[in-house]
Amino acid sequence: MKLVAEISLYPLAENYIGPIKDFIHRLNQYDTIDVITTGTSTTVSGEYQHVWEILGKEMQATHQEVGQAVLVCKFLNGDCMD
């Protein structure tokens, strides 16, 4: 089964651009997911379990790096998309 996640990251820090770029850069290091970034969000797609594992790992890394950060995610069943 395929999962598609649309993510917007809002670090609650004065210097917020760096953590956003770091998060996107880390996501782009994985060969098992597809990553598309726009001006307001990043879409990650791939096998359901891979996406969940990667997002969990990278969200934790962001919270450890930044402290407080809001991650807004929308999840879609990628099997139902054309």
N, C-alpha and C positions, 0 to 999 in steps of 0.2 A: 504494500500500500504506500502511496506517495503522500507526503505532507507539504503544504505550502504555508510559510509563516511570513507575515509582513510585520516588520519591527521598526519602531521609532524609539530612539534612546535619548533621554533627557537627563544628563548628569547634573546633579544639584551642586554645582561648583562654579566658581567664578571663571575658571579656564575650562570650558566645556567642550571645545572643538577637538582638542587632543584625544580625550577619551573616546569620543565618537569615531574619530579616524582610526584609533587603535582597535576598537571593537570590529569595525568593518574590515580592517587589514587582517585581523586574526581569522575572521570568517572566510576570507578569500584564500586562506592557506589550506583549506580542506578540499580534497579531490572528490569526496563523496557527496557534496552538495553543490547546487548552483546558486550563485549570489548575484543579485541585480540591485544596484544602489541608485536611488533618485535623490532629489534635493530634500525630501522629507522623510524617506523611509528606505529600508533595505528589505528585499524579498529573498528568502532562503527557501529552497525546495530540494527535495530528495526523498530517499526512503524514510518512512515514518520514524523508525527508531534512531536512525543516524541523525536526523534533524533534531530530535528531542535531546539526544546525548550531547550534541555539539552546542546547542543553545544553552543547556544547563551548565555546561562547563564554562562557556564564554560569558554568560550572565554572572556567574559566580566570580570569575576573574575581574569583571568590570566592577562589581560591588566591592571586591577586596582592594582594587586599585583606587577607586574614586570615593568610596564610602557610600553616600546616598546617591542613587540614580533611579529614575523611573524608566521602565521598559514597557512600552505599550505594544501588545502583540495581537494580531488577528491570525487565526489558524483556519486553514481550509483543507478539505479533503481533495488532494491533488488528483486522485483517480477520477473525479467527477468534472475535471476541467478539460477543455479542448486545447 
